[in-house]
């Protein structure tokens, strides 16, 4: 029996102690599993960053619109329907605005009922380009004097 063991030992080579390392196959398999997990996570992170950027632009546009509305509300209400346009001052020069002053039929009826009353609807639209497409927020208010 010992003769058989000696022959097997000579054929298989010297006995090597099993080390704590990994084989190339194990490392490649671990890398493949890691890649399968990381790729979807990177997509989620990118999508989250895009959403955060979009929310920031919408918030900026909303704040600019509120400030412009407050500025326009301070002006005297006239009976003239008109449209005004402009671009915001730096650092917000990539945002444009359009204000539309209009009379609604119900406002005209109200003015007829109350002498000396002046009313006007103000619709303010703030526009910017994002991803090659035009984006906008719009606010509306009634001006009364």
C-alpha positions as CSV (number, residue, x, y, z in Angstrom):
1,X,0.0,0.0,0.0
2,X,2.8,2.4,0.7
3,X,4.3,1.6,-2.7
4,X,1.0,2.8,-4.3
5,X,1.1,6.1,-2.3
6,X,4.7,6.7,-3.4
7,X,3.8,6.3,-7.1
8,X,0.8,8.7,-6.7
9,X,3.0,11.3,-5.0
10,X,5.5,11.0,-7.8
11,X,2.9,11.4,-10.5
12,X,1.0,14.3,-8.9
13,X,4.2,16.1,-7.9
14,X,5.3,17.3,-4.5
15,X,2.5,17.9,-2.0
16,X,1.9,21.7,-1.7
17,X,0.1,23.1,1.3
18,X,-3.1,24.9,0.3
19,X,-2.5,28.7,0.7
20,X,-5.0,31.4,1.6
21,X,-5.0,33.0,-1.8
22,X,-7.6,32.9,-4.6
23,X,-7.5,31.3,-8.0
24,X,-7.8,33.4,-11.1
25,X,-11.2,31.9,-11.8
26,X,-12.5,32.9,-8.3
27,X,-11.2,36.5,-8.8
28,X,-12.8,36.8,-12.2
29,X,-16.1,35.5,-10.9
30,X,-16.1,38.0,-8.1
31,X,-15.3,40.8,-10.5
32,X,-18.2,39.7,-12.8
33,X,-20.6,39.7,-9.8
34,X,-19.4,43.1,-8.7
35,X,-19.8,44.5,-12.2
36,X,-23.4,43.2,-12.3
37,X,-24.2,45.1,-9.1
38,X,-22.2,48.3,-9.7
39,X,-23.6,49.1,-13.2
40,X,-27.2,49.6,-12.1
41,X,-26.1,51.6,-9.1
42,X,-24.1,54.0,-11.3
43,X,-27.2,54.5,-13.4
44,X,-29.2,55.3,-10.4
45,X,-26.6,57.8,-9.1
46,X,-26.5,59.5,-12.5
47,X,-30.3,59.7,-12.7
48,X,-30.4,61.1,-9.1
49,X,-27.8,63.8,-10.0
50,X,-29.9,64.8,-13.1
51,X,-33.0,65.0,-11.0
52,X,-31.3,67.2,-8.4
53,X,-30.0,69.5,-11.1
54,X,-33.5,69.8,-12.6
55,X,-35.0,70.6,-9.3
56,X,-32.4,73.2,-8.7
57,X,-33.3,74.9,-12.0
58,X,-37.0,74.8,-11.3
59,X,-36.5,76.3,-7.9
60,X,-34.3,79.1,-9.3
61,X,-36.9,79.8,-12.0
62,X,-39.7,79.9,-9.4
63,X,-37.8,82.3,-7.2
64,X,-37.0,84.5,-10.2
65,X,-40.7,84.5,-11.2
66,X,-41.9,85.4,-7.7
67,X,-39.5,88.3,-7.6
68,X,-40.6,89.5,-11.1
69,X,-44.2,89.2,-10.1
70,X,-43.6,91.3,-7.0
71,X,-41.9,93.9,-9.2
72,X,-44.8,94.0,-11.7
73,X,-47.4,94.1,-9.0
74,X,-46.0,97.4,-7.7
75,X,-46.7,99.1,-11.0
76,X,-50.0,101.0,-11.6
77,X,-52.8,98.8,-13.1
78,X,-53.7,100.1,-16.5
79,X,-56.5,99.1,-18.9
80,X,-54.1,98.3,-21.7
81,X,-53.5,94.6,-22.5
82,X,-49.9,94.0,-23.3
83,X,-47.0,91.6,-23.4
84,X,-43.6,92.3,-22.0
85,X,-40.5,90.2,-22.3
86,X,-36.9,90.2,-21.0
87,X,-33.9,88.3,-19.7
88,X,-32.9,88.2,-16.1
89,X,-29.7,89.9,-15.0
90,X,-26.5,87.9,-14.3
91,X,-26.0,85.4,-12.9
92,X,-29.4,84.2,-14.3
93,X,-29.0,85.4,-17.9
94,X,-30.0,81.9,-19.1
95,X,-33.5,82.5,-17.8
96,X,-36.0,84.6,-19.8
97,X,-39.4,85.9,-18.8
98,X,-42.6,86.9,-20.5
99,X,-45.4,88.8,-18.8
100,X,-48.9,88.9,-20.3
101,X,-51.4,91.5,-19.0
102,X,-55.0,90.6,-20.0
103,X,-58.6,91.4,-19.2
104,X,-60.8,88.5,-18.4
105,X,-64.5,88.8,-19.1
106,X,-65.4,88.3,-15.4
107,X,-63.0,91.0,-14.4
108,X,-64.6,93.4,-16.9
109,X,-68.0,92.6,-15.4
110,X,-66.7,93.3,-11.9
111,X,-65.3,96.6,-13.0
112,X,-68.7,97.6,-14.4
113,X,-70.3,96.8,-11.0
114,X,-67.7,98.6,-8.9
115,X,-66.9,102.1,-10.1
116,X,-63.2,103.1,-10.0
117,X,-62.0,99.5,-9.8
118,X,-59.2,98.5,-12.1
119,X,-58.3,94.8,-12.5
120,X,-55.9,92.9,-14.8
121,X,-54.8,89.3,-15.0
122,X,-51.0,88.9,-15.0
123,X,-49.5,85.7,-16.3
124,X,-45.7,85.4,-15.9
125,X,-43.8,82.6,-17.7
126,X,-40.1,82.0,-16.9
127,X,-38.3,79.9,-19.6
128,X,-34.9,78.2,-19.8
129,X,-33.2,75.6,-22.0
130,X,-32.4,72.3,-20.4
131,X,-31.1,69.3,-22.3
132,X,-31.8,70.9,-25.6
133,X,-35.5,71.4,-24.8
134,X,-37.4,74.5,-23.5
135,X,-38.5,74.3,-19.9
136,X,-40.8,76.7,-18.2
137,X,-42.7,77.6,-15.0
138,X,-45.8,79.8,-15.1
139,X,-47.5,81.8,-12.5
140,X,-50.7,83.8,-12.6
141,X,-52.1,86.5,-10.4
142,X,-54.8,89.2,-10.4
143,X,-53.8,92.8,-10.1
144,X,-56.4,95.1,-8.4
145,X,-56.3,98.8,-7.9
